[in-house]
Amino acid sequence: MSRDDVTALVLAQKKRKKLTWEGIAAELGMSPIWTHMVATGMGACPPDKAEILGRLLDLPEAAVEELQECPSKDWSRDVPTDPCIYRLYEIAGVFGPSFKALVHEKFGDGIMSAIDFDMVVSKVEDPKGDRVKVEMTGKFLPYKKW
């Protein structure tokens, strides 16, 4: 099975079983954003988590094995060259589809405003090395129903 085949199967089974990413994540003991990211092909799933995901979604063994493979994280866009901006670009590329799925799951069909929006960047001291904390809030804007 290809990675795209597995992603399509995961999404179909999630829908068929009426599961949420939060519910699946709770079963895996992981965050919803991580769960969506690996389930849709943007990261490798550890064997124990892949087995649980396979059982939850009734996936064939070939799909469980493919979930454990290191993916190619490639998307077609102009890539910024500034290292700090590039990292945000990388985050959006890898976790963007997971973010979108969770926004839709929690709010419905729409977007987070980048106009009625705020972001806070703070420093969190950590013995393993200081961490960058980014907090963003934006008004939810539902799409109009025609």
C-alpha positions in Angstrom: 0.0 0.0 0.0 1.2 3.5 -0.8 1.2 6.3 1.8 -1.6 8.0 -0.1 -3.6 4.7 0.0 -3.2 4.4 3.7 -4.2 8.1 4.3 -7.3 7.6 2.3 -8.2 4.4 4.2 -7.5 6.0 7.6 -9.8 8.9 6.8 -12.5 6.6 5.4 -12.4 4.4 8.5 -12.4 7.3 10.9 -15.5 8.7 9.1 -17.2 5.3 8.9 -16.7 4.6 12.6 -17.7 8.2 13.5 -14.5 8.7 15.5 -12.8 12.0 16.4 -9.1 12.8 16.3 -9.3 13.6 20.1 -10.9 10.2 20.7 -8.3 8.4 18.6 -5.5 10.4 20.2 -6.8 9.5 23.7 -6.6 5.8 22.8 -3.0 6.3 21.5 -2.0 8.4 24.5 -0.9 11.2 22.1 -2.1 14.6 21.2 -4.7 15.1 18.5 -2.4 17.1 16.3 0.3 14.5 16.4 -2.2 11.7 15.8 -3.6 13.4 12.7 -0.1 14.2 11.4 1.1 10.6 11.5 -2.3 9.2 10.4 -2.3 11.3 7.3 1.3 10.6 6.3 3.4 13.5 7.6 5.3 11.5 10.2 6.3 8.0 11.2 4.2 6.2 13.8 6.0 4.1 16.4 5.1 0.4 16.1 3.1 0.3 19.3 1.0 3.3 18.3 0.6 2.0 14.7 -0.8 -1.3 16.1 -3.3 0.5 18.3 -4.3 2.7 15.4 -4.7 -0.3 13.2 -7.0 -2.0 15.7 -9.1 1.1 16.2 -9.6 1.6 12.5 -9.6 -2.1 11.4 -6.6 -1.4 9.1 -4.9 -4.3 7.2 -1.3 -5.2 8.3 0.1 -3.5 5.2 -1.4 -0.2 6.3 0.0 -0.6 9.8 3.4 -1.3 8.4 3.2 1.8 6.1 2.3 4.0 9.0 5.6 3.2 10.6 7.7 4.2 7.5 9.5 7.6 7.4 7.5 9.7 5.0 8.7 12.2 2.4 7.5 15.6 3.7 7.3 17.4 0.4 4.8 20.0 -0.7 5.0 22.3 -3.7 5.4 25.9 -2.6 8.0 28.7 -2.7 10.2 28.1 0.3 11.3 31.0 2.5 15.0 31.1 3.0 15.2 32.9 6.4 15.7 30.0 8.9 13.2 31.3 11.5 10.5 31.9 8.9 11.3 28.6 7.2 10.6 26.8 10.5 7.1 28.3 10.7 6.7 27.3 7.0 7.8 23.8 7.9 5.3 23.7 10.8 2.5 24.8 8.6 3.4 22.3 5.9 3.7 19.3 8.3 1.0 20.2 10.9 -1.3 22.5 8.8 -3.6 19.7 7.6 -3.9 18.4 11.2 -4.7 21.9 12.4 -7.3 22.4 9.7 -9.0 19.0 10.6 -9.2 19.9 14.3 -10.6 23.4 13.6 -13.3 21.8 11.4 -14.0 19.1 14.0 -14.4 21.7 16.8 -16.0 24.7 15.0 -17.4 23.4 11.7 -16.6 24.5 8.1 -14.6 27.8 8.2 -11.2 29.4 9.0 -9.3 31.1 11.7 -9.1 34.9 11.0 -5.7 36.3 10.4 -7.2 39.8 10.7 -9.0 39.5 14.1 -6.0 37.6 15.4 -3.3 37.8 18.0 -0.1 35.9 18.6 2.2 35.8 21.6 5.8 34.5 21.4 7.4 33.8 24.7 10.5 32.2 26.1 10.1 29.1 28.3 13.3 28.2 30.2 14.0 24.5 30.1 17.0 22.6 31.4 17.3 20.9 28.0 17.5 24.3 26.3 15.2 27.3 26.2 12.0 26.8 24.2 10.0 29.1 22.0 6.3 29.3 22.9 3.9 30.5 20.3 0.3 31.2 21.2 -2.2 32.2 18.5 -5.8 33.2 18.7 -8.0 34.2 15.8 -11.8 34.6 15.5 -13.5 31.7 13.9 -15.1 32.7 10.6 -17.6 30.1 9.3 -18.0 29.7 5.5 -21.3 31.0 4.2 -23.8 28.3 3.3 -25.2 29.0 -0.2 
